[in-house]
Amino acid sequence: MSATKRQSAVAPEHTPPRPTRPTDRRHFGIGIVCSLPTEAQTVRNLFDYYWDNGPGSEKVPGDPNLYSMGAIGSHNVVLVYLPGAGKVNAAHASAFLRHNFPSIQLVLLVGTCGAVPLLPESHDIVALGDVMISEGAIEYDMGKRYGNRLHRDTDHLSCLGRPKPEIMSLIAKLKGWRCREINQRPAVHFGLFATGDTVVASGSQRDRLAQKEGVVAFETEAAGVWDTFPCVVIKGVSNHADGRKQTEWQHYAAVAAASCAKKFFAILVT
């Protein structure tokens, strides 16, 4: 069966070699996790080849996940559709992904997020539609509650921390690409993500977390993936975590994140 070729939305720096169609689930090395169907479809639209319904596409019995399989550049990838947002859904999906695709070495969490409107150190403006890439993550809502106050745990169970050195090297390459294209739109920012089961929807809570923890973006799935796989969060800013709905930015932010994820694949060492 011949693969279907698509035009890339992000031009690679060079033409990557055509990937070999997988004959086994062990031939997939990278996973992409999306919490919303629209986010997943946006990512799937950027596949260069599609491997669905071919050898190696069968799931192990009992796996509830929905997958799309294909290739981006020279990399065989598995796209995971979460049944809903949140840490629990992400954790369950990650466990089955590990069981079903044992060779996965890296997971990208791609979609939309909230973010601070101004970066604390550089004072760069974070516009709606910009892309945030994780340099680490914390679970901001894990801890002990005393009345209306939450004392956040700071042990290794709640501080997800920085990615592994090899992941940080890839992020450094992305920073280099960002510097070469400094006037690009949307802009790409790097920093610490806050992840939790509840959505940050208050400007005062956002600013308090940003000041205390040094976080720049807010989302709800990373904690469910981080303990199972090396993980990079790539999410487009659809709101400023202040409770104001910005539904008109959802699609734009999802497309921006997916396009940035495709650029990530272009710099991966084959």
C-alpha atoms as one frame of an Amber mdcrd trajectory, in Angstrom:
protein
   0.000   0.000   0.000   1.460   3.344  -0.976   1.546   6.174   1.524  -0.319
   9.414   1.007   1.973  12.443   0.701   0.917  15.874   1.934   2.359  19.311
   1.457   4.011  20.477   4.680   2.695  23.580   6.428   6.231  24.258   7.698
   9.005  23.994   5.143  11.893  21.866   6.478  15.447  23.084   6.224  16.224
  20.119   3.989  14.248  17.302   2.451  14.214  14.455   4.984  14.532  10.869
   3.795  11.274   9.078   3.194  10.506   7.001   6.292  10.056   3.264   6.058
   6.477   2.201   6.602   6.339   0.471  10.010   5.583  -3.230  10.090   5.329
  -3.383  13.875   4.227  -1.147  16.758   7.824  -1.184  17.986   8.817   0.945
  14.986   7.164   4.074  16.406   9.462   6.226  18.529   7.569   9.468  19.161
   4.103  10.141  20.536   1.969  13.271  20.279  -0.804  13.771  22.831  -3.722
  16.184  22.315  -6.565  16.793  24.750  -9.147  18.115  22.266 -10.271  16.484
  18.984  -9.790  19.760  17.110  -6.203  19.997  18.368  -5.512  16.411  17.325
  -6.968  16.958  13.856  -4.798  20.040  13.425  -1.715  17.945  14.207  -2.855
  15.114  11.944  -3.228  17.558   9.057   0.532  18.156   9.265   1.455  14.486
   8.840   3.588  13.898   5.755   2.532  10.245   5.511  -0.336   8.265   7.004
   0.138   4.720   8.321  -3.386   4.038   9.620  -4.960   0.663   8.789  -1.644
  -0.888   7.844   0.736  -3.382   9.458   1.468  -2.483  13.058  -1.681  -0.393
  13.461  -3.559  -2.971  15.536  -4.019  -2.171  19.231  -3.408  -4.546  22.087
  -6.633  -5.923  23.614  -8.213  -3.634  26.175  -6.537  -0.425  25.002  -9.227
   2.319  24.996  -7.041   4.929  23.294  -7.748   6.229  19.819  -4.637   6.605
  17.669  -3.590   8.012  14.323  -0.282   6.763  12.978   1.893   8.407  10.394
   5.166  10.190   9.797   6.406  13.737  10.134   9.603  14.140   8.185  11.570
  10.937   8.713   9.977  10.149  12.084   7.207   7.616  12.617   4.757   9.101
  15.106   1.666   8.066  17.055  -1.016  10.679  17.683  -3.078  10.015  20.824
  -6.595  11.413  21.198  -7.417  11.949  24.871 -11.027  11.266  25.932 -10.983
  14.596  27.763  -8.779  17.173  29.393  -6.972  16.709  32.689  -4.206  14.794
  34.432  -6.152  11.567  34.971  -7.086  11.212  31.300  -3.509  11.971  30.264
  -2.069   9.467  32.753  -4.368   6.639  31.638  -3.671   7.341  27.976   0.089
   7.460  28.605   0.048   4.106  30.383  -1.707   2.431  27.459   0.549   4.216
  24.975   3.587   2.781  26.783   2.080  -0.701  26.747   0.935  -0.570  23.125
   3.997   1.196  21.664   6.979   0.095  23.792   9.589   1.977  21.744   8.191
   5.466  22.346  11.090   7.587  23.622   9.558  11.069  23.517   6.076  12.544
  23.815   5.037  15.994  22.660   1.998  17.448  24.391   0.504  19.749  21.756
  -2.532  22.009  21.987  -3.583  25.256  23.662  -2.867  26.849  27.026  -3.191
  29.971  29.113  -0.175  32.205  29.670   1.032  35.306  31.450   0.677  38.455
  29.334   4.233  39.561  30.137   7.306  37.392  30.742   8.768  38.116  34.201
  12.463  38.386  33.295  12.616  39.644  29.716   9.336  41.592  29.934   8.504
  40.306  26.471   4.822  40.553  25.616   3.048  37.204  25.243   0.338  37.741
  22.649  -2.641  35.507  22.011  -1.586  32.974  19.396   2.048  32.877  20.529
   3.566  29.475  21.347   4.898  28.368  24.743   7.469  25.546  25.036   8.223
  23.876  28.364  11.576  24.016  30.115  10.040  22.253  33.105   6.745  21.892
  34.954   5.240  21.994  38.431   1.924  20.707  39.770   0.568  23.908  41.225
  -2.483  22.380  42.920  -0.810  19.455  44.719  -0.415  19.988  48.433  -2.255
  20.377  51.730  -5.125  22.833  52.090  -5.494  24.846  55.283  -8.791  26.704
  55.096  -8.583  28.769  51.912  -4.810  28.421  51.636  -2.960  25.689  49.752
   0.494  24.711  50.957   2.080  23.239  47.835   4.308  20.207  48.291   7.847
  20.836  47.106   9.139  17.269  47.114   9.928  15.288  43.972   6.352  14.014
  43.733   4.940  17.450  42.999   7.951  19.124  41.374   8.049  17.503  37.949
  11.231  19.427  37.264  13.324  19.913  34.185  13.373  17.527  31.241  16.279
  15.148  30.731  19.517  16.608  29.313  18.846  15.296  25.811  15.456  17.005
  25.795  17.024  20.244  27.004  19.488  19.995  24.107  16.588  19.818  21.660
  14.963  22.803  23.338  18.256  24.697  23.034  18.193  23.999  19.290  14.665
  25.371  19.123  15.844  28.482  20.932  18.524  28.890  18.296  15.905  28.654
  15.568  13.788  31.227  17.438  16.740  33.623  17.602  17.373  33.313  13.856
  13.747  34.213  13.174  13.385  36.856  15.861  10.628  38.811  14.107   8.495
  35.786  13.364   4.805  35.721  14.180   3.567  34.002  16.167   6.414  34.402
  18.627   7.818  31.407  20.529   8.549  31.631  24.263  10.208  29.172  26.655
   9.687  28.657  30.359   8.166  26.752  33.238   4.617  25.396  32.925   2.126
  25.134  35.774  -0.030  22.036  35.396  -2.985  20.982  37.501  -6.481  19.548
  37.557  -8.133  22.952  37.762  -7.997  25.689  35.149  -6.324  28.933  36.209
  -8.995  31.502  35.351  -8.157  34.455  37.568  -5.665  37.190  36.868  -4.768
  37.429  40.557  -4.165  33.664  40.844  -2.159  33.715  37.612   0.044  36.563
  38.815   0.503  34.965  42.242   1.654  31.673  40.707   3.880  33.444  38.207
   5.574  35.470  40.927   5.930  32.643  43.450   6.775  29.738  41.137   8.243
  31.479  38.096   5.741  29.889  35.720   4.794  31.425  32.377   2.045  29.092
  31.103  -0.850  27.049  32.485  -2.367  23.755  31.325  -3.947  20.561  32.713
  -2.333  17.457  31.141   1.457  17.535  31.551   1.499  15.925  35.006  -0.241
  12.860  33.579   2.415  12.350  30.899   5.595  13.570  32.606   6.131  10.560
  34.876   5.707   8.049  32.036   7.673   9.585  29.158  10.257  12.253  28.471
   7.907  15.077  27.558   7.950  18.486  25.880   4.881  20.709  26.082   4.249
  22.816  22.966   1.067  24.854  23.303  -0.420  27.913  21.663  -1.736  30.716
  23.857  -5.520  30.920  23.551  -6.074  33.043  26.682  -4.220  34.909  29.402
  -5.530  32.732  32.255  -7.727  35.560  33.521 -11.168  34.005  33.089 -11.989
  35.828  29.869 -13.018  33.405  27.133 -11.097  33.878  23.893 -12.768  31.200
  21.790 -11.833  32.955  18.560  -8.162  32.248  19.353  -8.558  28.512  19.996
  -8.063  27.394  16.398  -5.283  29.864  15.633  -3.386  28.871  18.777  -3.791
  25.155  17.998  -2.463  25.652  14.451   0.490  27.682  15.752   1.384  24.950
  18.257   1.091  22.175  15.663   3.288  24.097  13.222   5.891  24.655  15.936
   5.773  20.946  16.789   6.485  20.153  13.154   9.513  22.437  13.304  10.603
  20.476  16.379  10.642  17.315  14.242  12.741  19.081  11.621  15.572  19.604
  14.119  15.445  16.131  15.650  18.488  14.005  14.953  17.428  10.981  12.940
